[in-house]
Amino acid sequence: MYEDWGERAERWAGIRSEVVDMRGWSVHLLRADGPSDGRSVGPVQLLVHGLGGAATNWLEVIPALAKLGPVVAPDLPGFGRTQPRRSKATRIRANAGFLRAFATTLGIERAIVHANSMGGLLATFLAAKHPDLVERLVLLDPALPGPRRQLYRLSRQTLLTFAPFAVPRLGRVLLGRMYASRTAEQLWQANQFFVHGDPSRIRPELAQVVLDNIRMGQQMPWRLEGLVTAAESVIASQIGTRQAWRAVDAITAPTLLLWGDRDQLIGRPVVDGLVARRPDWDLHVFEGAGHAAQMEVPDDYLDVVVGWLEGDRPAARDTDRASA
């Protein structure tokens, strides 16, 4: 862990690793202070990573976001350096509850929540249940359900990767074999072309951090258990959609929906369905980007999000670019 991540890359200066105690439970997070030049400080920005990720997925954007206000990004239970208290703690509902408890522990009363992938599903439940906490919501390629009749439009790789987690124990067995038989480099090589629209845009320093996280996961049995349990829970939420849709309908916070048009995990039908259901949400499409724009095109992410937070409307207001 780093007292200042600027030791690893100049762009990350001011980010520090910390461990907070949540009633005897050690939770790792990244933190950056708000502006120190006398400007008014905005609400805390809470960054929530996705399935298989870690707080470090947000390294590229944290310093710039900190110019608006303090930033915190936790490793969710079962991921990064946060060991869960029990295996079920990595399920969607449990992790959504964790976010509320985490905010309480840090004394966060109002937050702007940025959330990617599985984190987007967690943040949706959080914003629906705790509107007093979530001031604004930024959903980046959120793992929310789409129309079942559109499942045929999912890529073959997506189906092969996630369908086993709908079958009891099958996903656990297959993922365990993969982690045992492949090197971290091989896992990263396969994953980067699946997750990112153009992997060459991932800066080498960040790619090395991701690789380190994979190695750590191979050495800690609880990481594999946490990943499997969370994946099974995410897939269950895609099959039983009622709770997720109720949460989407209940959100009162101004919301920005972001999507990369080369995302193989969250398809166009999901985006079209969300905007049709919530026409009050703003939409921006990152052309050529994959599932994690904050890693692949961080400057574009910052331009859009900071502009939106400061009152600008995104370039894409409707679903035309999403469904083209």
C-alpha positions in Angstrom: 0.0 0.0 0.0 1.1 3.5 -0.7 1.0 6.6 1.5 1.1 8.5 -1.8 0.4 6.8 -5.1 2.4 9.5 -6.8 5.4 7.3 -5.9 4.1 5.0 -8.6 2.9 7.4 -11.2 3.0 11.2 -11.2 -0.6 11.4 -12.4 -1.7 9.7 -9.1 0.0 12.2 -6.8 -2.2 12.9 -3.7 -3.9 9.6 -3.6 -3.2 7.5 -0.5 -4.1 4.1 0.7 -5.8 3.8 4.1 -7.4 1.1 6.2 -10.5 2.0 8.2 -11.9 -0.1 11.1 -15.6 -0.9 10.7 -16.4 -2.5 14.1 -13.3 -4.7 14.0 -13.4 -5.2 10.2 -10.5 -3.8 8.2 -11.5 -2.1 5.0 -9.0 -0.8 2.5 -9.7 2.4 0.5 -8.1 5.0 -1.6 -8.6 8.6 -0.5 -7.7 12.1 -1.9 -8.4 15.4 -0.1 -10.4 18.2 -1.7 -9.0 21.4 -2.9 -6.6 23.3 -0.6 -6.5 26.6 -2.5 -9.4 28.2 -0.6 -12.1 27.2 -3.1 -15.4 25.9 -1.8 -15.3 22.2 -1.3 -18.1 20.1 -2.8 -19.7 16.9 -1.4 -17.6 13.8 -0.9 -17.3 11.7 -4.0 -17.7 8.0 -3.4 -16.3 5.7 -6.2 -17.6 2.1 -6.5 -15.7 -0.4 -8.6 -17.1 -3.4 -10.5 -16.9 -7.2 -10.4 -13.4 -8.5 -10.2 -12.0 -4.9 -9.8 -10.7 -2.8 -6.9 -10.5 0.8 -5.8 -7.5 1.1 -8.0 -9.8 1.0 -11.1 -10.4 4.7 -10.3 -6.7 5.8 -10.0 -6.7 7.7 -13.3 -9.6 10.0 -12.4 -9.3 10.5 -8.6 -6.8 13.5 -8.6 -9.0 15.5 -11.0 -12.2 14.7 -9.1 -10.5 15.8 -5.9 -10.4 19.3 -7.3 -14.1 19.4 -6.7 -14.2 17.8 -3.2 -12.8 14.9 -1.2 -12.8 11.5 -2.9 -13.0 8.0 -1.3 -12.9 4.7 -3.1 -13.3 1.4 -1.1 -12.3 -2.1 -2.0 -15.6 -3.8 -1.7 -15.8 -6.9 0.5 -14.2 -9.8 -1.3 -12.2 -7.6 -3.6 -8.8 -5.8 -3.6 -7.5 -5.8 0.0 -10.8 -6.1 1.9 -11.4 -9.6 3.1 -15.1 -10.2 3.8 -16.3 -11.3 7.2 -18.2 -14.1 5.6 -18.7 -15.5 2.1 -22.2 -14.1 1.7 -20.9 -10.6 2.4 -20.1 -10.2 -1.3 -23.7 -10.6 -2.5 -25.3 -7.6 -4.1 -27.7 -6.7 -1.2 -24.9 -7.2 1.4 -22.5 -5.0 -0.6 -25.1 -2.3 -1.0 -25.6 -2.3 2.8 -21.8 -2.2 3.1 -21.7 1.1 1.2 -24.2 2.7 3.6 -22.2 1.4 6.6 -18.9 2.6 5.0 -20.3 6.1 4.5 -21.5 6.2 8.1 -18.1 5.1 9.4 -16.4 7.9 7.5 -19.0 10.4 8.5 -20.2 11.0 5.0 -23.7 12.6 5.1 -24.1 13.5 1.4 -22.2 12.0 -1.6 -21.8 12.1 -5.3 -21.6 8.4 -6.2 -19.7 7.2 -9.3 -20.2 3.5 -9.9 -19.1 1.1 -12.7 -20.5 -2.2 -13.7 -21.5 -4.3 -10.6 -20.9 -1.1 -8.7 -23.6 0.5 -10.7 -26.1 -2.1 -9.5 -25.0 -1.6 -5.9 -25.3 2.2 -6.3 -28.7 1.9 -7.8 -29.9 0.0 -4.7 -28.1 2.5 -2.4 -29.6 5.6 -4.1 -33.1 4.1 -4.0 -33.0 3.1 -0.4 -31.0 6.1 1.0 -31.9 9.2 -1.0 -30.7 11.3 1.9 -27.1 10.1 1.2 -26.9 10.2 -2.6 -26.9 13.8 -3.9 -26.0 12.8 -7.5 -25.4 9.5 -9.2 -23.0 8.7 -12.1 -23.7 5.2 -13.5 -20.9 3.9 -15.9 -21.9 0.8 -17.8 -24.1 -0.3 -14.8 -24.9 -4.0 -14.5 -28.6 -3.5 -14.7 -30.9 -5.9 -16.5 -32.0 -5.4 -20.0 -35.0 -6.9 -21.9 -34.9 -10.7 -21.9 -36.0 -10.8 -25.5 -32.7 -9.1 -26.4 -30.4 -11.7 -24.8 -29.5 -13.0 -28.3 -27.6 -9.7 -28.9 -25.1 -10.5 -26.2 -21.7 -11.5 -27.5 -20.7 -15.2 -27.5 -17.8 -14.4 -25.1 -20.2 -12.7 -22.6 -22.5 -15.7 -22.6 -19.6 -18.2 -22.2 -18.2 -16.1 -19.3 -21.3 -15.5 -17.2 -23.8 -18.2 -18.1 -22.1 -20.8 -15.9 -22.8 -18.7 -12.8 -26.5 -19.3 -13.3 -25.9 -23.0 -12.6 -25.1 -23.9 -9.0 -21.4 -24.6 -8.5 -20.5 -24.7 -12.2 -19.1 -21.1 -12.3 -17.1 -21.8 -9.2 -15.5 -24.9 -10.6 -14.7 -23.4 -14.0 -13.3 -20.2 -12.6 -11.3 -22.1 -10.0 -9.7 -24.2 -12.8 -8.9 -21.1 -14.8 -7.2 -19.3 -11.9 -5.2 -22.5 -11.1 -4.1 -23.2 -14.7 -3.2 -19.7 -16.0 -0.6 -17.1 -15.0 -1.7 -13.7 -14.0 -0.4 -12.4 -17.3 -2.5 -14.9 -19.2 -5.6 -13.9 -17.2 -5.0 -10.2 -17.8 -4.3 -10.8 -21.5 -7.7 -12.6 -21.9 -9.6 -10.1 -19.8 -8.3 -6.8 -21.3 -9.6 -7.5 -24.8 -13.0 -8.5 -23.3 -13.4 -5.5 -21.0 -11.8 -2.6 -23.0 -12.6 -1.3 -26.4 -9.0 -0.6 -27.2 -6.6 -2.1 -24.6 -3.7 -0.1 -25.9 -5.2 3.0 -24.3 -4.7 1.6 -20.8 -1.5 3.3 -19.5 1.3 0.8 -18.6 1.3 2.0 -15.0 -2.4 1.2 -14.6 -2.0 -2.1 -16.5 0.7 -3.1 -14.0 -1.6 -2.3 -11.1 -4.4 -4.5 -12.6 -1.9 -7.3 -13.0 -0.8 -7.0 -9.4 -4.4 -7.2 -8.3 -4.8 -10.4 -10.3 -1.7 -11.9 -8.7 -3.0 -11.0 -5.3 -6.3 -12.7 -6.1 -4.5 -15.9 -7.1 -2.7 -16.0 -3.7 -5.7 -15.3 -1.5 -8.5 -18.0 -1.5 -11.1 -15.6 -0.2 -10.7 -13.5 -3.3 -11.9 -16.4 -5.6 -14.7 -17.1 -3.2 -15.8 -13.5 -3.1 -15.7 -13.2 -6.9 -17.8 -16.3 -7.4 -20.4 -15.4 -4.9 -20.7 -11.8 -6.2 -20.9 -13.1 -9.8 -23.7 -15.5 -8.9 -25.6 -12.7 -7.2 -25.2 -10.4 -10.2 -26.5 -13.0 -12.6 -29.4 -13.7 -10.3 -30.3 -10.0 -10.4 -30.3 -10.2 -14.2 -32.7 -13.1 -14.2 -35.0 -11.9 -11.4 -35.3 -8.2 -12.5 -38.1 -6.9 -10.4 -36.0 -5.6 -7.5 -33.6 -3.9 -9.8 -36.3 -2.2 -11.8 -38.0 -1.0 -8.6 -34.8 0.5 -7.5 -34.3 2.3 -10.8 -37.8 3.7 -10.5 -37.2 4.9 -7.0 -34.1 7.0 -7.6 -34.6 10.7 -7.0 -31.0 11.9 -7.3 -30.1 13.6 -10.6 -28.4 10.8 -12.6 -25.9 10.6 -15.5 -25.8 7.4 -17.4 -22.5 6.7 -19.2 -21.9 3.9 -21.7 -19.0 2.8 -24.0 -20.4 1.7 -27.4 -17.8 -1.2 -27.6 -19.0 -2.6 -24.2 -19.4 -6.4 -24.6 -20.9 -6.8 -21.1 -23.6 -4.1 -21.0 -25.3 -4.0 -24.4 -27.3 -1.3 -26.2 -30.7 -2.8 -25.1 -29.8 -2.1 -21.5 -29.0 1.5 -22.2 -32.1 2.0 -24.4 -34.3 0.4 -21.7 -32.9 2.6 -19.0 -33.4 5.8 -20.9 -36.9 4.9 -21.9 -37.7 4.1 -18.3 -36.0 7.2 -16.9 -36.1 9.9 -19.6 -35.1 12.4 -16.9 -31.6 10.8 -16.7 -28.8 12.3 -18.8 -26.9 10.1 -21.2 -23.4 10.2 -22.7 -21.9 7.6 -25.0 -18.1 7.1 -25.2 -17.4 6.2 -28.8 -14.9 3.4 -29.2 -14.7 2.7 -25.4 -15.4 -0.5 -23.6 -16.8 -1.4 -20.2 -14.6 0.9 -18.0 -14.1 4.3 -19.6 -12.5 5.7 -16.4 -9.6 3.4 -17.1 -9.5 3.5 -20.9 -10.4 7.1 -21.6 -10.1 8.9 -18.3 -9.8 12.4 -19.7 -13.0 11.9 -21.6 -14.7 10.6 -18.5 -13.5 13.6 -16.6 -14.6 16.1 -19.3 -18.1 14.7 -19.3 -18.6 14.1 -15.6 -17.1 17.3 -14.3 -19.0 19.2 -16.9 -22.2 17.6 -15.8 -21.5 18.2 -12.2 -20.9 21.8 -13.0 -24.1 22.2 -14.8 -23.4 21.3 -18.5 -25.6 18.9 -20.4 -23.9 15.8 -21.9 -23.4 15.8 -25.6 -25.8 12.8 -26.1 -29.2 13.5 -24.5 -31.2 10.8 -26.1 -30.7 7.2 -27.2 -30.0 7.9 -30.8 -26.3 7.3 -30.5 -26.8 4.3 -28.2 -29.0 2.5 -30.6 -27.4 3.4 -33.8 
